[in-house]
Amino acid sequence: MAPGSVGRKDLRLAAIEEKEETYRLIDGLAELGNPVSIKEHGSGFPAVTVDCGEVHILTDILSLEQWWAKHKKKR
């Protein structure tokens, strides 16, 4: 890995349960004041990178948006 590059966990093919567990972790870190960065991945739609604290993932925006919509209803 190049100096300064981030080790990123690839969740694109992971089970939805693993994705949602990671999204909950990121949400908790964000509530503690950690900034969240979401950017389109170079491979294109629907891949995105998400960075928050020590969590660095590659995932799909579709599952992330689906989790967010479900999460907002619970609030």
C-alpha positions as CSV (number, residue, x, y, z in Angstrom):
1,M,0.0,0.0,0.0
2,A,1.3,3.4,-0.9
3,P,2.3,5.8,1.9
4,G,-0.8,7.9,2.9
5,S,-3.2,5.5,1.2
6,V,-6.1,4.1,3.2
7,G,-6.8,0.4,3.7
8,R,-10.4,0.1,2.6
9,K,-12.7,-2.8,3.4
10,D,-14.7,-3.8,0.3
11,L,-18.3,-4.4,1.3
12,R,-19.9,-4.4,-2.1
13,L,-20.5,-8.2,-2.1
14,A,-21.0,-8.6,1.7
15,A,-24.2,-9.7,3.2
16,I,-26.7,-7.0,4.0
17,E,-26.3,-7.7,7.7
18,E,-22.5,-7.0,7.6
19,K,-23.2,-3.8,5.6
20,E,-25.8,-2.6,8.0
21,E,-23.6,-3.3,11.1
22,T,-20.9,-1.2,9.5
23,Y,-23.3,1.6,8.6
24,R,-24.5,1.6,12.3
25,L,-20.9,1.8,13.4
26,I,-20.3,4.8,11.1
27,D,-23.6,6.4,12.3
28,G,-22.4,6.1,15.9
29,L,-19.1,7.6,15.1
30,A,-20.8,10.5,13.3
31,E,-23.0,11.1,16.4
32,L,-19.8,11.4,18.4
33,G,-18.6,14.2,16.1
34,N,-16.5,12.3,13.6
35,P,-16.8,13.7,10.1
36,V,-18.2,11.4,7.4
37,S,-16.9,11.6,3.9
38,I,-18.8,9.8,1.0
39,K,-17.4,10.0,-2.5
40,E,-18.1,8.2,-5.7
41,H,-15.4,5.5,-6.3
42,G,-13.4,5.6,-9.5
43,S,-15.0,2.4,-10.7
44,G,-18.3,4.4,-11.1
45,F,-21.9,4.1,-10.0
46,P,-23.0,2.6,-7.7
47,A,-19.7,2.3,-5.9
48,V,-18.8,4.8,-3.2
49,T,-16.1,5.2,-0.6
50,V,-17.1,6.1,3.0
51,D,-14.6,7.4,5.6
52,C,-15.3,8.1,9.2
53,G,-12.7,8.0,11.9
54,E,-10.8,4.7,11.5
55,V,-13.5,3.2,9.3
56,H,-12.8,3.2,5.6
57,I,-15.1,1.2,3.3
58,L,-16.0,0.7,-0.3
59,T,-19.7,-0.1,-0.7
60,D,-22.6,0.5,-2.9
61,I,-24.7,3.7,-2.6
62,L,-28.0,1.7,-3.1
63,S,-27.6,-0.4,0.1
64,L,-26.4,2.7,2.0
65,E,-29.4,4.8,0.9
66,Q,-31.8,1.9,1.7
67,W,-30.3,1.6,5.2
68,W,-30.5,5.4,5.7
69,A,-34.2,5.5,4.7
70,K,-35.0,2.7,7.2
71,H,-32.8,4.3,9.9
72,K,-34.5,7.7,9.5
73,K,-38.0,6.2,10.1
74,K,-36.8,4.8,13.4
75,R,-35.7,8.2,14.7
